[in-house]
């Protein structure tokens, strides 16, 4: 697994968040088996009878768990075969499941209100899984990354090397692509 970043040499940033369009170009490189990307929206969770809370959420391409080699402990997670769609599927952390919903197995299929929108819980991740950091809700990416600006740098990304490819080959391919994008 490797992390993908853009670089902004003018500002001295070696690890700048990646632009969605650049990410799609990196994802297409044959040195990668696949890659996943996410961004961090501000999400409020509102449940009847409970205090509303701000939740650490990432809106993520639906292939993230497959790339990381992890599956939900209950539920199916995101539908396979889709990178993004306009759906309302979410996966929650074990911590959120246990602390807010008392570990109720009926959480699968339940609608949770995120920023006034109903979202369906499709899975609960294993205990202590919170990738990339302290995340409690993984919300499926809802837009086509190619329909954005190269100048907007706000996403994070991870990729799995293709079979037989080395980190050095991946770095070389990424450097070559970055030079083409710079021009």
C-alpha positions as CSV (number, residue, x, y, z in Angstrom):
1,X,0.0,0.0,0.0
2,X,1.2,3.5,-0.8
3,X,-0.2,7.0,-0.1
4,X,-0.7,9.3,-3.0
5,X,0.0,13.1,-2.6
6,X,0.4,16.0,-5.0
7,X,3.4,18.3,-4.5
8,X,3.3,22.1,-4.7
9,X,7.0,23.1,-5.1
10,X,6.1,26.8,-5.3
11,X,4.7,26.6,-1.7
12,X,7.2,24.1,-0.5
13,X,4.5,21.4,0.0
14,X,5.8,17.9,-0.6
15,X,2.6,16.3,0.7
16,X,-0.2,18.4,-0.6
17,X,-3.7,16.9,-0.7
18,X,-4.5,15.5,-4.1
19,X,-6.8,17.0,-6.7
20,X,-9.7,14.7,-7.7
21,X,-8.8,14.8,-11.4
22,X,-5.1,14.1,-10.7
23,X,-6.1,11.2,-8.5
24,X,-8.0,9.6,-11.3
25,X,-4.9,9.9,-13.5
26,X,-2.7,8.3,-10.8
27,X,-5.3,5.6,-10.3
28,X,-5.1,4.7,-14.0
29,X,-1.3,4.0,-13.9
30,X,-0.6,0.3,-14.6
31,X,1.7,0.2,-11.5
32,X,-1.4,0.2,-9.3
33,X,-3.9,-2.6,-8.9
34,X,-6.4,0.0,-7.7
35,X,-6.6,3.2,-5.6
36,X,-9.1,4.8,-3.3
37,X,-9.7,8.5,-2.4
38,X,-11.6,10.4,0.2
39,X,-12.3,13.9,1.5
40,X,-13.5,15.1,4.9
41,X,-17.0,16.7,4.9
42,X,-18.4,18.3,8.1
43,X,-21.2,15.9,9.2
44,X,-23.7,16.2,12.0
45,X,-25.5,13.1,13.1
46,X,-29.0,13.6,14.4
47,X,-30.9,10.8,16.1
48,X,-34.4,11.2,17.7
49,X,-34.1,11.4,21.4
50,X,-30.3,11.9,21.4
51,X,-28.1,15.0,21.3
52,X,-26.9,15.9,17.8
53,X,-23.1,15.3,17.4
54,X,-20.4,16.3,14.9
55,X,-19.0,13.0,13.6
56,X,-15.5,12.3,12.1
57,X,-16.5,11.3,8.6
58,X,-14.9,10.7,5.2
59,X,-16.7,10.6,1.9
60,X,-14.8,7.7,0.3
61,X,-14.6,5.8,-3.0
62,X,-16.5,2.6,-2.4
63,X,-13.3,0.4,-3.1
64,X,-11.4,1.6,0.0
65,X,-12.1,-1.5,2.2
66,X,-11.2,-3.9,-0.6
67,X,-7.9,-2.1,-1.3
68,X,-7.1,-2.2,2.4
69,X,-8.1,-5.9,2.6
70,X,-10.6,-5.4,5.4
71,X,-14.4,-6.2,5.6
72,X,-17.1,-5.1,7.9
73,X,-17.7,-7.3,10.9
74,X,-21.4,-7.2,10.2
75,X,-23.2,-6.2,7.1
76,X,-22.0,-6.2,3.5
77,X,-20.5,-2.7,3.4
78,X,-20.5,-0.7,0.1
79,X,-21.9,-2.3,-3.0
80,X,-19.1,-3.9,-5.1
81,X,-18.4,-2.8,-8.6
82,X,-19.0,0.9,-8.0
83,X,-16.4,3.6,-7.4
84,X,-19.0,6.3,-6.6
85,X,-22.8,6.7,-7.1
86,X,-25.5,9.0,-5.9
87,X,-26.5,6.5,-3.2
88,X,-26.9,7.0,0.5
89,X,-24.9,4.1,1.8
90,X,-22.7,4.4,4.9
91,X,-20.5,2.2,7.0
92,X,-19.9,3.0,10.7
93,X,-17.2,2.3,13.2
94,X,-17.4,-0.4,15.9
95,X,-16.9,2.5,18.4
96,X,-19.9,4.5,17.2
97,X,-22.0,1.3,16.9
98,X,-21.3,0.4,20.6
99,X,-21.3,3.8,22.2
100,X,-24.3,5.4,20.4
101,X,-26.3,2.3,19.3
102,X,-25.4,-0.1,22.1
103,X,-24.0,-2.7,19.7
104,X,-27.5,-3.4,18.3
105,X,-27.2,-5.8,15.3
106,X,-30.3,-4.3,13.9
107,X,-28.3,-1.3,12.9
108,X,-27.8,-2.8,9.5
109,X,-30.4,-1.2,7.2
110,X,-31.2,1.5,9.7
111,X,-31.5,5.1,8.4
112,X,-29.2,7.6,10.1
113,X,-29.7,11.3,9.6
114,X,-26.5,13.0,8.4
115,X,-26.8,16.7,7.8
116,X,-30.5,16.3,7.2
117,X,-30.2,13.4,4.7
118,X,-31.2,9.8,5.4
119,X,-28.3,7.4,5.0
120,X,-28.5,3.6,5.2
121,X,-26.1,1.7,7.4
122,X,-24.6,-1.1,5.3
123,X,-21.9,-2.3,7.7
124,X,-20.0,-2.0,10.9
125,X,-16.2,-2.1,10.7
126,X,-14.2,-4.3,13.1
127,X,-13.1,-3.0,16.5
128,X,-10.1,-0.7,16.4
129,X,-10.4,-0.1,12.6
130,X,-10.7,3.7,12.1
131,X,-8.6,4.3,8.9
132,X,-7.3,6.7,8.0
133,X,-7.6,8.3,11.5
134,X,-10.3,8.3,14.1
135,X,-13.1,7.9,11.5
136,X,-16.6,6.9,12.7
137,X,-18.5,7.1,9.4
138,X,-17.4,6.2,5.9
139,X,-19.9,7.7,3.5
140,X,-19.9,6.5,-0.1
141,X,-18.4,9.0,-2.5
142,X,-21.3,10.6,-4.3
143,X,-19.7,12.3,-7.3
144,X,-17.5,11.7,-10.3
145,X,-13.9,12.8,-9.5
146,X,-13.2,13.5,-13.2
147,X,-15.8,16.3,-13.1
148,X,-13.8,18.6,-10.9
149,X,-10.8,21.0,-11.1
150,X,-7.2,20.1,-11.1
151,X,-6.6,23.2,-9.0
152,X,-8.7,21.9,-6.1
153,X,-6.4,20.0,-3.7
154,X,-8.5,18.5,-0.9
155,X,-8.5,14.7,-1.2
156,X,-6.4,12.0,0.4
157,X,-5.6,8.7,-1.3
158,X,-4.1,5.2,-1.0
159,X,-3.2,2.7,-3.7
160,X,-2.3,-0.9,-3.8
161,X,0.6,-1.8,-6.0
162,X,-0.1,-4.1,-8.9
163,X,1.3,-7.6,-8.6
164,X,5.0,-7.7,-9.3
165,X,5.4,-3.9,-9.2
166,X,7.9,-2.3,-6.7
167,X,7.6,0.9,-4.8
168,X,10.4,2.3,-7.0
169,X,8.5,1.5,-10.2
170,X,5.4,3.2,-8.7
171,X,7.4,6.3,-7.7
172,X,8.9,6.5,-11.2
173,X,5.5,6.2,-12.9
174,X,4.0,8.8,-10.5
175,X,7.0,11.2,-11.1
176,X,6.6,10.9,-14.8
177,X,2.8,11.6,-14.6
178,X,3.4,14.6,-12.3
179,X,5.8,16.1,-14.8
180,X,3.2,15.7,-17.6
181,X,0.5,17.2,-15.4
182,X,2.8,20.1,-14.5
183,X,3.3,20.9,-18.2
